């Protein structure tokens, strides 16, 4: 059994670096709020262990089993999102003192569902009523339920990854254009329906007019990034962690990275995510079936898109969304869901490798039977 070592190594590097940065960015806040500077890093480390265990569990399971379970998984996600909306009225659900965000697990589950839907009949997305509209309805339901939590960052990630899957699945372009316009109308309409979302857009456009109020987070994030310059102020030596920039260990951890390890360190993080995407594309291209191909590219693209949105928020390109940096930020649901997705991609790579190995072995046996093997028999 062989899995893709480059993807595994990239993932472990991101997890290790993330653990260091969570410790650096959260220690002072933990000491002030809980009187235990290791409070957040202990919780983070436990979640890393759970996520890594789930990743290896998913990597050794034949990924094609998720094809059969994809309907159950996305159905469970929708029920939990409804529970969040109607009962808890938050983004979280607590079971036996364990809280988790269903929206985070909806990301890989939605990818698996669309990949399974397309793989069962590759031509079905070309039919509007019987093929395209049913899967778009599921996508719209997931996006809408997350949007009205409200959670605009995650709903945006679901929207982008969903339409990428539909495009790769062979949907007609004019179907996608019309759907995109309708979904964007829903998305931006939701933004203006919720005052806090409208305020965040206004803050992004005019943050410099109120740097001590609405524009405070973006302003402090840019100060952190600028302070890091080329090499950074030194690991653990950042100043924003002293309660100047709220949510530093979660929503703005990239700002802490840029401050402490500078342009070099933050660029290396972006390079790692680019390599993660490239490796995922390569695994998708070598997958042995259509489901594996779409699942691999969908999962990796979702992680990459979330990472780029997080980075865009910290540098002031996007409004504040509350999205963690995958496999680096403190946060249990996002971390575990991302590692589950990586485990599925590793399973796809393992089966793709076995397919290539079997093909090469068959070709080699055929070649030997035509040449050396027959000569050795005659001797």
C-alpha positions in Angstrom: 0.0 0.0 0.0 1.5 3.3 -1.1 0.2 6.8 -0.7 1.3 10.1 -2.1 4.3 11.1 0.1 4.6 14.7 -1.2 1.0 15.4 -0.3 1.4 13.8 3.2 4.6 15.8 3.8 3.1 19.1 2.8 0.1 18.4 5.1 2.4 17.5 8.1 4.5 20.6 7.5 1.4 22.8 7.6 0.2 21.1 10.7 3.5 21.4 12.5 4.0 25.1 11.5 0.4 25.8 12.5 0.9 24.3 16.0 3.9 26.5 16.5 2.0 29.6 15.4 -1.1 28.8 17.5 1.2 28.6 20.5 2.9 31.9 19.7 -0.3 33.8 18.9 -2.5 32.5 21.7 -0.2 32.2 24.8 -0.7 35.7 26.1 -4.5 35.8 25.4 -4.8 32.4 27.1 -2.9 33.6 30.2 -5.1 36.6 30.5 -8.4 34.9 29.9 -7.9 31.5 31.5 -4.7 31.9 33.6 -3.2 29.1 31.6 -1.0 30.1 28.7 -1.1 26.6 27.3 -5.0 26.4 27.3 -5.5 26.9 23.5 -2.4 25.0 22.4 -3.4 21.9 24.4 -6.9 21.9 22.8 -5.3 22.5 19.4 -2.9 19.6 19.8 -5.7 17.2 20.8 -7.6 18.3 17.7 -4.5 17.8 15.5 -4.2 14.2 16.9 -7.9 13.5 16.2 -7.6 15.0 12.7 -4.4 13.1 11.8 -6.0 9.8 13.1 -9.1 10.5 10.9 -6.8 11.4 8.0 -5.0 8.0 8.1 -8.3 6.2 8.7 -9.7 7.8 5.5 -6.5 7.1 3.6 -6.6 3.3 4.2 -10.3 3.0 3.3 -11.1 2.5 -0.4 -12.3 6.0 -1.4 -15.0 4.4 -3.6 -17.0 3.6 -0.4 -17.6 7.3 0.1 -19.4 7.3 -3.3 -22.0 5.0 -1.8 -22.2 7.0 1.4 -22.2 10.5 -0.1 -26.0 10.8 -0.1 -26.2 9.9 3.6 -23.3 12.3 4.4 -24.8 15.3 2.6 -28.3 14.5 4.0 -26.9 14.4 7.5 -25.1 17.7 6.9 -28.3 19.3 5.8 -30.2 18.1 8.8 -27.5 19.4 11.2 -27.5 22.8 9.4 -31.3 22.9 9.8 -30.8 22.1 13.5 -28.4 25.0 13.8 -30.8 27.4 12.1 -34.0 26.3 13.9 -32.9 25.3 17.4 -29.4 26.3 18.4 -29.5 29.5 16.3 -25.7 29.5 16.2 -23.1 27.9 13.9 -22.3 25.2 16.5 -23.9 22.0 17.9 -22.8 20.6 21.2 -23.0 16.9 22.0 -21.6 15.6 25.3 -19.7 18.9 25.8 -18.1 18.6 22.4 -19.0 21.5 20.0 -18.6 21.3 16.3 -19.6 23.3 13.2 -21.7 21.2 10.7 -20.9 23.8 8.0 -17.2 22.8 8.0 -18.0 19.1 7.3 -20.5 20.2 4.6 -17.5 21.2 2.5 -16.0 17.8 1.9 -19.4 16.1 2.0 -20.8 18.3 -0.7 -17.7 17.6 -2.9 -18.2 13.9 -2.5 -21.9 14.1 -3.2 -21.4 16.1 -6.5 -18.6 13.8 -7.5 -20.7 10.8 -6.9 -23.7 12.3 -8.7 -21.7 13.1 -11.8 -19.8 9.8 -11.8 -23.0 7.7 -11.9 -24.0 9.3 -15.2 -21.4 11.6 -16.7 -23.9 13.0 -19.2 -26.6 13.8 -16.7 -25.5 17.4 -16.0 -26.3 18.3 -19.7 -30.0 17.6 -19.0 -31.6 20.6 -17.2 -34.6 19.1 -15.3 -33.5 15.5 -14.7 -29.8 16.2 -14.2 -28.6 19.7 -13.5 -31.4 21.2 -11.4 -31.5 18.4 -8.7 -27.8 18.8 -7.9 -28.0 22.6 -8.0 -31.0 22.4 -5.6 -28.8 20.5 -3.1 -26.0 23.0 -3.6 -28.4 25.9 -3.1 -29.9 24.4 0.0 -26.5 24.0 1.6 -25.3 27.5 0.6 -28.6 29.0 1.8 -28.6 27.3 5.2 -25.0 28.3 5.9 -25.7 31.8 4.6 -28.6 32.3 7.0 -26.6 31.1 10.1 -25.2 33.7 9.1 -21.8 32.5 7.8 -20.9 34.3 4.6 -17.3 33.0 4.4 -18.2 29.3 4.4 -21.2 29.8 2.1 -18.9 31.6 -0.3 -16.4 28.7 -0.2 -19.3 26.2 -0.8 -20.6 28.2 -3.7 -17.2 28.4 -5.4 -16.3 24.8 -4.9 -19.7 23.7 -6.0 -19.7 25.5 -9.3 -16.1 24.3 -9.9 -17.4 20.8 -9.5 -20.3 21.4 -11.9 -18.0 22.9 -14.5 -15.6 20.0 -14.3 -18.5 17.6 -14.3 -19.5 18.8 -17.8 -22.5 21.1 -17.1 -23.4 23.3 -20.0 -21.9 26.8 -19.8 -25.2 28.7 -20.1 -26.6 26.7 -17.2 -23.6 27.7 -15.1 -23.9 31.4 -16.1 -27.5 31.7 -15.3 -27.1 29.8 -12.0 -24.1 31.9 -11.0 -26.1 35.1 -11.5 -28.9 33.7 -9.4 -26.7 32.5 -6.7 -24.7 35.7 -6.6 -28.0 37.6 -6.3 -28.9 35.4 -3.3 -25.4 35.8 -1.8 -25.2 39.6 -2.0 -28.9 39.9 -1.2 -28.2 38.0 2.0 -25.3 40.4 2.7 -27.7 43.4 2.7 -30.4 41.5 4.6 -27.9 41.1 7.5 -26.7 44.5 8.8 -23.4 43.1 10.1 -22.5 41.8 6.7 -23.2 45.1 5.1 -21.2 46.8 7.8 -18.2 44.5 7.0 -18.2 45.5 3.4 -18.4 49.1 4.3 -15.5 48.6 6.7 -13.4 47.1 4.0 -14.0 50.0 1.6 -13.6 52.7 4.2 -11.5 51.1 7.0 -9.1 54.0 7.1 -11.9 56.4 8.1 -12.4 54.7 11.5 -9.2 52.8 12.4 -10.2 52.8 16.1 -13.6 51.5 15.5 -15.0 49.5 12.5 -11.8 49.4 10.6 -9.7 48.4 13.7 -9.1 44.7 12.8 -8.0 45.4 9.2 -5.8 48.3 10.3 -4.1 46.2 13.0 -3.7 43.3 10.6 -1.9 45.6 8.1 0.3 46.9 10.9 1.3 43.4 11.8 2.1 42.5 8.1 4.1 45.7 7.6 6.0 45.2 10.9 7.3 41.8 9.7 9.0 43.3 6.7 11.3 40.8 4.9 12.6 38.5 7.7 10.0 39.1 10.4 10.5 40.4 14.0 11.3 36.8 15.2 9.3 33.8 16.2 7.4 34.6 19.3 8.4 38.3 19.2 5.2 39.7 17.6 3.4 42.5 19.3 -0.1 42.1 18.0 -0.7 39.1 20.2 -0.8 41.4 23.2 -4.5 42.0 22.6 -4.0 44.5 19.8 -5.5 42.3 17.1 -8.5 40.2 18.2 -8.9 36.6 17.0 -5.2 36.5 16.1 -4.9 32.7 16.6 -8.0 32.0 14.5 -9.3 34.4 11.9 -6.1 36.5 11.5 -3.3 34.0 12.1 -1.7 34.8 8.8 -1.1 38.4 10.1 0.8 36.9 13.0 2.8 34.7 10.6 3.7 37.7 8.5 4.7 39.7 11.5 6.9 37.1 13.1 8.5 35.3 10.1 8.1 38.1 7.6 7.7 38.1 3.8 9.9 35.0 3.5 7.9 32.9 6.0 4.4 34.0 4.8 5.5 33.4 1.2 6.6 29.9 2.1 3.1 29.2 3.6 1.5 30.4 0.3 3.9 28.2 -1.7 2.9 25.2 0.4 -0.8 25.8 -0.4 0.1 26.1 -4.1 2.1 22.9 -3.9 -0.9 21.3 -2.1 -3.2 22.3 -5.0 -0.7 21.1 -7.6 -0.3 17.8 -5.9 -4.1 17.4 -5.7 -4.5 18.1 -9.4 -1.8 15.5 -10.2 -3.6 12.9 -8.1 -6.9 13.8 -9.7 -5.4 13.3 -13.2 -4.0 9.9 -12.2 -7.2 8.7 -10.5 -8.7 5.4 -11.8 -12.2 6.6 -12.1 -14.3 9.8 -12.7 -15.4 9.9 -9.0 -11.9 9.9 -7.8 -10.8 12.5 -10.2 -13.6 14.9 -9.3 -13.4 14.2 -5.5 -9.6 14.9 -5.4 -9.7 18.2 -7.3 -12.9 19.3 -5.4 -11.5 18.7 -1.9 -8.1 20.2 -2.6 -9.6 23.2 -4.4 -11.9 23.8 -1.5 -9.0 23.9 1.0 -7.0 26.2 -1.4 -9.8 28.6 -1.9 -10.4 28.9 1.8 -6.7 29.6 2.4 -6.6 32.3 -0.2 -9.8 34.0 1.2 -8.2 33.9 4.7 -5.0 35.5 3.4 -7.1 38.0 1.4 -8.9 39.1 4.5 -5.7 39.7 6.4 -4.3 41.9 3.7 -7.5 43.9 3.2 -8.7 42.4 -0.1 -11.8 40.7 1.3 -14.2 41.7 4.1 -13.7 39.9 7.4 -15.3 36.5 7.1 -14.2 34.5 10.1 -12.6 31.7 8.0 -9.6 30.0 9.6 -6.5 29.2 7.7 -6.7 25.5 6.9 -4.5 23.2 9.0 -2.8 26.2 10.6 -5.4 28.3 12.6 -6.8 27.2 15.9 -10.2 25.6 15.4 -11.5 22.0 15.7 -14.1 21.6 13.0 -12.2 23.2 10.2 -9.0 21.3 11.1 -10.7 17.9 11.4 -12.8 18.3 8.2 -9.7 19.4 6.2 -7.7 16.4 7.4 -10.6 14.1 6.6 -10.6 15.5 3.0 -6.8 15.1 2.7 -7.2 11.5 3.9 -9.7 10.8 1.1 -7.3 12.3 -1.5 -4.5 10.1 -0.1 -6.8 7.1 -0.6 -7.3 8.2 -4.2 -3.6 8.5 -4.7 -3.0 5.1 -3.3 -5.5 3.4 -5.6 -4.2 5.4 -8.5 -0.7 4.2 -7.8 -1.8 0.6 -7.6 -3.5 1.0 -10.9 -0.4 2.4 -12.5 1.8 -0.3 -10.9 -0.5 -3.1 -12.1 -0.5 -1.7 -15.6 3.3 -1.4 -15.7 3.6 -4.9 -14.3 1.3 -6.3 -16.9 3.2 -4.5 -19.7 6.5 -5.9 -18.3 5.2 -9.4 -18.1 4.0 -9.1 -21.7 7.3 -7.8 -22.8 9.2 -10.7 -21.0 7.0 -13.3 -22.5 7.8 -12.0 -26.0 11.6 -11.8 -25.4 13.7 -13.1 -22.6 11.3 -15.4 -20.9 10.8 -17.5 -24.1 14.6 -17.6 -24.8 15.2 -18.8 -21.3 12.8 -21.6 -21.8 14.5 -22.7 -25.0 17.8 -22.8 -23.2 
